[in-house]
Amino acid sequence: MSFSRVQVTVAIENSLAKIEEIVKSRIDSKATPGIVAALFYEGEVLWFRGAGSREVGGPAPEDSTAFRIASCTKSFTAAATLLLRDRGLLSLDDPITKYMPGYQHAGPLAHSAPPTLRMLLTMSAGFGTDDPWADREESISACELERHVSNGIYLISAPGTRYEYSNLGYALVGRVIEIVSGQSFPQFVTDQIFAPLALNDSSFSVAASQSPNVAIGYRRRGEEWLAQDFSGPGSFSSIGGAFSSARDLARWANWLAQSLNPDSPESGPLSLATRREMQQLHIPMPFSNDAATTPETRGRLFGYGFALHVDIDENYGKFVSHSGGYPGYSAHMRWHENSRVGVVVLENARYSGAWATATRILESVVSELPQPATPRLSSILDNYIARASSLILNWTDELADEICAPNVALDIPYDERSLEIAAMLDQVGNLRKVNEFETEVDESALHARWLIPGEKESLLCELRLTPVLPLKIQTLRVSIR
């Protein structure tokens, strides 16, 4: 279901008091010195708020204030990898040893085949979670990264078999980008992604940032905020080293989200298809309510795409997101597939949990959008339902041949089908007119179920059409409800 700008604006207005309170509570509770939050839709930031201070004692952060975005950087790393893939310069199924021949496994699973780039991108390389360690490795050299790799990486699962979040995996991907492109990772992303998308506040160092101001990152000790030193770019920059502003990160997230709109034109360095590929659930996360970010997200299916988390709600559909936590900073970007409404939240406190703030803001807006009505059947399905209903009420092999694919008679012969249907017609009693049938659409535009009410009971009918022209009925089921 698509939503208009008016509908989205109304939903934001209806949830505005709640959203403002969510932002205010972050400062009042001393969770962070400063925060910026932006809601976007179809290329526009429809709401922005900056609160607290970008530097203790200083002014509030603005939409142009640069923060470390931490692991939200990984989405740029994945995009850079796919850009090289689309140019024919690498394959996602290349093993890491093609680019780093010194790579070694360690541990009981050391006999396993080396992970591919695809496994590294989907957090399924078999590496263990490494957030605190990796966050302090940003500035190491390529030689030091090669030394880590040659010393041996301890596997906790066979590559390609399960999800486990790994920063080291994305450091290896960043090194591959450098080897293939011949540029440093920061320079390649700046030239090939930041510049074409006019992400002018985004960079990999304070010195390179064009933002008019940069938020200072802090950690809390008792009642005081302690400023954190900026680490410089290096071989772990690909895991979380980027700086960006709320307006830039919203532009980036919106560009990714717009690929979910079938009417969007091609634009920017990656095709619509590749951007959609990033947002598919490539590997499921182990089911646990611990994966939920707020009470509203409990019970969802969670998984990982290419540097983007995917969670699927039975009522609202798919949400796409990524978080970031770094010494001094917390970040989150998130959008809703059906409406393409999204949110960015940046905070300047170490691991402060911007993910929960952003999730609550977006859930507040999405809950105010009109709930999707039962979709209308296509005219094609209307036609086939009418003709299949005529066949059910008055079976003839001639009509069956006309509307059914050959497999229907091969699966269950016509004489057997017609006898089963005749027995059910006797059981349900007199049937109503065709135009009074109750229809419903399945997940597919070529699949429908409908009821033919009778005096005593109803017939539940189902058809599915073939995927090739001319369209014919490949599945025809009739039962009693």
URWO-V663849 format. One record per helix or strand. SS is the DSSP state (alpha for helix, beta for strand). FROM is the first residue (numbers start at 0). LEN is the number of residues. Records with the same first field share a line. If there is no record, write none. Layout:
# URWO-V663849
SS=FROM-LEN / FROM-LEN
This chain:
# URWO-V663849
alpha=4-24 / 69-17 / 95-3 / 116-5 / 130-5 / 141-10 / 166-15 / 184-10 / 236-4 / 245-13 / 271-7 / 288-3 / 294-3 / 353-13 / 378-15 / 396-7 / 405-6 / 413-15 / 433-3
beta=33-8 / 43-9 / 65-3 / 94-1 / 104-2 / 115-1 / 152-2 / 202-1 / 213-1 / 217-4 / 223-4 / 242-3 / 282-2 / 300-4 / 308-5 / 316-10 / 328-8 / 340-7 / 348-1 / 403-1 / 430-1 / 437-4 / 446-8 / 457-8 / 472-8
